[in-house]
Amino acid sequence: MLNAPDNMCVSPRGGPVLCEDGGGTEYVHGLTTDGEIFRFASNDADLRTSGTAGKNVPANDYRGSEWAGAVFEPTNGSWLFLNIQSPGITLAITGPWRRGAL
């Protein structure tokens, strides 16, 4: 069902979050309390367009790079931090984690 998930964490409501590492389009998956796997996010980091890359991030297509290091901030779990391994960028996602599918 998944393509080599190798990073995982648990959401504030207790749902597993799985980072896929398989080649091609890379996904972050969630697992519902009923045991159903669903796609939560995909790596769509194509930074070749002018103005989208950062000062220390070369403009390139990083969509094949794996997700890694998923973790919820420990104070109240409002933010999920995820890394795209290459070029080494971190994303912060907020949500109603205790009310959602994760």
Residue pairs with C-beta under 8 A, 6 or more apart in sequence:
1 37
2 18
2 20
2 22
2 29
2 37
3 20
3 21
3 22
3 23
3 24
4 20
4 21
4 22
5 18
5 19
5 20
5 21
5 29
6 19
6 21
7 18
7 19
7 21
7 67
7 68
7 69
7 70
8 16
8 17
8 18
8 19
8 70
9 16
9 17
9 70
9 71
9 72
10 16
10 17
10 72
11 17
11 30
11 72
11 77
11 80
11 97
11 102
12 72
12 76
12 77
12 97
12 98
13 97
13 98
13 99
13 100
13 102
14 33
15 30
15 31
15 32
15 33
15 101
15 102
16 30
16 31
17 28
17 29
17 30
17 40
17 70
17 80
17 102
18 28
18 29
18 30
18 31
18 37
19 26
19 28
19 66
19 67
19 68
19 69
19 70
19 82
20 26
20 27
20 28
20 29
20 66
20 67
21 66
21 67
21 68
22 66
23 64
24 64
25 42
25 43
25 63
25 64
26 42
26 43
26 63
26 64
26 65
26 66
26 67
27 39
27 40
27 41
27 42
27 43
27 67
28 39
28 40
28 41
28 42
28 67
28 70
28 82
29 37
29 38
29 39
29 40
30 37
30 38
30 40
30 101
30 102
31 37
31 38
32 38
32 101
38 101
40 102
41 67
41 82
41 93
43 62
43 63
43 64
43 65
43 66
43 67
43 84
44 63
45 61
45 62
45 63
45 65
45 84
45 89
46 52
46 61
46 62
46 63
47 53
47 57
47 58
47 59
47 60
47 61
47 62
47 87
48 59
48 60
48 61
49 59
50 59
52 59
53 59
53 60
54 89
57 87
57 88
57 89
58 87
60 87
62 84
62 86
62 87
62 89
65 84
65 85
65 86
65 87
66 84
66 85
67 82
67 83
67 84
67 85
68 82
68 83
68 84
68 85
69 81
69 82
69 83
69 90
70 80
70 81
70 82
71 80
71 81
72 79
72 80
72 81
72 97
73 79
73 81
77 97
77 98
78 94
78 97
79 92
79 93
79 94
80 92
80 93
80 94
80 95
80 97
81 90
81 91
81 92
81 93
82 90
82 91
82 93
83 89
83 90
83 91
84 91
95 102
